[in-house]
């Protein structure tokens, strides 16, 4: 299936850019006329993905986060990636309440939140090479 529109962004792994990413994704996806609840789901999921890149991927250091959005007739694919430390055990990281940074009082719910609010997520990661999170959201035909 061919996308009807797409965009790509690249920004520094700074916490101030998390809000930018979530608003940019929501503004772009709004072309599909989603409900306010669907937009909130997307914003929350993008926020979690970007925050994971900042906190876990780059461990609050500098690096670049890439985000792309592809729109289809009734769906969106949002990809967030970093070239940070990667995930040692993806299945463990997906478990609710698991966090590799307990000293930062992280809730360990990032992937659970993404899986709850999006229709599908795929996590691709290699230690030392980075992580890519692909999130898919379907919308009811208007």
HUHUMO-V254427 format. One record per backbone hydrogen bond with DSSP energy under -0.5 kcal/mol. CO is the residue of the C=O (numbers start at 1). NH is the residue of the N-H. E is the energy in kcal/mol with one decimal. If there is no record, write none. Layout:
BEGIN
co nh e
CO NH E
CO NH E
END
This chain:
BEGIN
co nh e
5 71 -3.1
7 69 -2.2
9 67 -2.5
11 65 -3.2
12 14 -2.4
14 17 -2.1
15 18 -1.3
15 19 -0.5
16 20 -0.6
17 21 -2.3
18 22 -2.1
19 23 -2.2
20 24 -2.6
21 25 -2.4
22 26 -2.0
23 27 -2.7
24 28 -2.2
25 29 -2.7
26 30 -1.5
28 31 -1.3
29 32 -2.5
30 33 -1.9
35 39 -2.3
36 40 -2.3
37 41 -2.2
38 42 -2.0
39 43 -2.7
40 44 -2.5
41 45 -2.3
42 46 -2.8
43 47 -2.3
44 48 -2.2
45 49 -2.4
46 50 -2.8
47 51 -2.5
48 52 -2.2
49 53 -1.7
50 54 -2.2
51 55 -3.1
52 56 -2.2
52 57 -2.0
53 58 -2.4
54 60 -3.1
57 85 -2.5
58 61 -2.2
63 13 -2.3
65 11 -2.4
66 81 -2.6
67 9 -3.0
68 79 -2.8
69 7 -2.1
70 77 -2.5
71 4 -3.0
71 5 -1.2
74 139 -3.5
75 72 -3.1
76 137 -2.4
77 70 -2.6
78 135 -3.1
79 68 -2.3
80 133 -2.9
81 66 -2.5
82 131 -0.6
85 128 -3.3
89 93 -2.4
90 94 -1.7
92 95 -1.5
95 98 -1.9
101 104 -1.7
101 106 -1.0
102 105 -1.9
108 97 -1.3
108 98 -0.7
109 113 -2.9
110 114 -2.2
111 115 -2.8
112 116 -1.8
113 117 -2.4
114 118 -2.0
120 136 -2.9
122 124 -0.5
122 134 -2.8
124 132 -3.1
126 129 -2.8
126 130 -1.3
130 126 -2.0
131 82 -2.4
132 124 -2.9
132 134 -0.5
133 80 -2.4
133 135 -0.5
134 122 -2.5
135 78 -2.9
136 119 -2.1
136 120 -1.4
137 76 -2.5
END
